[in-house]
Amino acid sequence: MGKLNDIAAKLLKAGEVQVVIGYGEGTKGRIRPLFARDENEANELIFDERCTQNLAMYVYKKETSKLGKPAVIANIHTLRGIIRLAAENQLKEGDVIALYATKDEVKELKTLDEIEAYLSTITPQLSDEDKEMIAKLEAMTVAERWAFWQKELENCIKCYACRQACPLCYCTQCAVETNQPQWIPVESTKIGNLEWHITRAMHLAGRCVECGQCGEACPVNIPIHLLPMKLAKDMRELYGSVTGMSRQEGYAMATYKPDDKENFIG
């Protein structure tokens, strides 16, 4: 991936950015986030089929801002995450440079306008596995779906890895960390687990960029990413809304149009 290393080194040397957020080799063949701050560290950056983490989660953090302006190695989900964060005023023009990487090329997208323009040329797609799982869920009765999620979520250990992996979970204090009043039990319980995951799914309705990293991060293999992905699918079909494509998009839970479909009302 020499071109990626060359571009990262060039940006750092020219002072256009002070850190390049990307991927590096971890232990036992695992990939880890890498924060390259000079040309030598830029040579450690890699990009291959293992590099799936949505690195947009790092670009707005205080710890990152202390390092200076970042460039971020991006896949489609990362680009969508950046645009969604900008739509929610978490990023502004000039805050970040995206290096969109694929197996064959690296595109420098230096402005939010350029990111939006590139996204307008593609149609986001779920993996075949996720499509199949969502189709299975949709084929279930309401009772079967409820039983499925109850069984899956009773395994939750409340580690909040799903929240930490999500670029759109950026609240400085989450509802689960509030104890006066306490909205959701801290310990792992059947009802508390349901409350946590249903609350999170509701907060991501119309905001999820479908990267699937919440499910990927789960240490007990709950396919929790299917909840926000299913809601994203519903938003597309009901309202024509595909999030993370434009800074002008609204938020489904706070946007009303007189011609919105209401066929979900029984």
N, C-alpha and C positions, 0 to 999 in steps of 0.2 A: 504493500500500500504506500509506495514511495511518494506518489503525488500528494496524498493527504499529509504526510510528514513535511513535505516541502512547503505546502501552503501554510500549514500551522507555524512552521519555523519562520516563514516570511512575515506573517502577521505579527508575530512576537518581536522579531528583529526590528520591524518598522515602527513598533510601538502602537500599531492600530488596536491591538488588544494586549492585555497583561496576563491573561491566562486562557488556555484552550482546554475546555472540558471535553474529555473523550473517553476512550476505552483502552485499558492496558491488560496485560497478562497477569492473572492472579495465581493462586495456588491450585494445584490439581486440575489444571486446564480450565479453571473458572475465569470469567472476565470480571474486572473491577473497574470502577470509575477512576480516571486518571486526570489530574489537574496539572497540565504542562505549563510551566512558567518561564522556560527558556528554550533555546534551540536544541540543547541536548535532551531535555525531557520530551520535546516534540518528536524526537526520533523513536520514543517508546510507544507512541500512539499506534493502535492497530484498528482495523475494521474488517470483520468477516461475519459469517452467518450467526455467530454466537453473540454478536453485539446488538441486543434487542432492547436493552434498558432505555426508558424514556428519560433522557438527560435534561429535559426541560425543567425537571423538578429542582435542579441546582441553580438555574440562572438568576432567580430572584432572592435567593437566601442571603441573609446578612453576612454569613461567613464568606460567601463568594464575592459579594460586593466589596469586601475589604481587600480583595486581591486586585481589584481593578476591573476594567471592562472585559467581559468574556467573549470568546467564540465557542460555539458548541458543535460537536459532531452530531449530525442529525439524521434520523430516518424520517419517514412521512409522519409518524406519530409525534415525533419531537417537534417538527414544523407546526403541526396542528396545535400542539400544546403551547408553543410560543404565541401563536395568533390568539388562542383562547385566553391566555394570560394577559395579552395586550388588550383584548376586548373587555377584560375585567379590571383594567387599569393597574395591573401588577407589573407590567412592562410598558415602556414607551419607546418611540423611535430613537434609535441610536444606542439603546441599552445592550444589544447583543448582535453578534454576527453568526449566522448559521452556515455550517459547512455540510451541505447535504451529500451524504456518501452512499454509494452503491458499490456493487462488486466491480463495476467498470469505470466509474467516474466520480468526481468530486465537484460540486457546484458551490461557488461562493455566493451566498445570498446576504448582502451587507445591510439591507434595509427591510423593514416590515413589508413595504410595498413589493419588494422583490420576492419575499416569501409568499405573500398572497398571490402574486402573479403566477408563481410556479404551481402553487396548490390548485389554481383554477384550471390547470391542464390535466389534472389527475382525478380519478374517482376512487375514494377510499374503499378498500375491500377488507372483509374479515378473512381469517384463515378458514380453510375448508373444515377443519376440526371444530372451530367455534360456530360456524354456520350450522354444522350438523347437530351440535349440542343445543343450540337455540331452537332449531327445528323440533328436536325431541321435546324440549320444554313446552313449546307452543302446542304440540300435539297432545299434551297431557290435559286432563280435566283440572279444574281449579283445586279440587281436593288432592289430586295426585301431585300437583306442583307444590302445594303447601307441605305435603308430607316429604317431598324431595328436599326442600330447603330446610325444614325442621331437622331432618336427619343429617344433612351436611353441616348446618350451623351449630349443632350441638357439639361438634368437634373443635370449634373455635376456642383458642386459648387466650384471646384478647391481647395479642402481642402488638397489634396495630401495624404490622408490616404492610398491610394493604394500604393503609393511610399514608405511610411514609414513602411508599413507592409511587404514589399518585401525584402528578404535577399540579392537579387542581385542588388538592387538599393542602391549602397554604395558610389556613387560619393559624394565628399565633397561639390561640387557646381553643382547643376542640371541646365540643359538648361533653365528651367522655372525661375530660379533665376538670370539669366544673363540679365542685362538691357543695356549693352553697348557692342555689339548691343543687342536689345531685339528680341529673336527668336520667343517666344510664348507669346501672351498677358497674363498679370497677371490676369485680370478680367475674369469672366466666360462669354464667348460669344460662339455662335454656332460654328464659325470657329475655335476659340482658343481652345475650348474643343476637337474638332476633331484633331487639330494639336498636342495637348498634348498626347492624348491617342494613336494616331497612332505612334508618335515618341517613346513613351514608349514601345509599342508592338514591334516595330522594334528593339529597343535596347535589348529586351528580347528574340528575335528570336534565338532559339537554346541554350538558357540559362535558361529558365523557368524550375523550378523543380516541377511544377504542384501542388503546395500546395493549391492554390485557396485563399490565404489569402488576396490578393488585392480586390477580390470581397467580401469577408467576412467583410472586414474593411469599405467598402463603406457605408456612412451614408444614402445615398439616394437609396441604393439597385440596383445599376447598376451592371449587371453581367460581370464586366470588366475582370474577370479572364478568361473568355472564349476566349478572343483574344490571349493571350500568350499560352493558352492550345491548341488552334487550330493550332497555329504555331508549337508547340511542336509535335503535331500529324503529321503535314506535314513533319517535319524533320525526324521523325521515318520512315514514309512511303517512302519518296523520297531518303533519304540518310542513313537510318539505324542508325540514331543518337539518343541516349537516354541520355540526359544530366544529370549530377550529379551522374554518376556511376564510373567514372575514372578520375584521375588527369591528364591523358595523352590526354583527349579529347580536340579537338579544339573548336573554336567558329564559328558557321555556317556562319556568315556574313564575316568572315575573313579567311575561309579555302576553298581552291580549289583543287579538284582532277580531273584529265583528264577524268575519267569515270563518273563524276557526271551527273545525268539525267538533260536534258534541255527541257523536254516536256512542261514546263510552258511558253516557248517562243512561242508566237503566230506567 
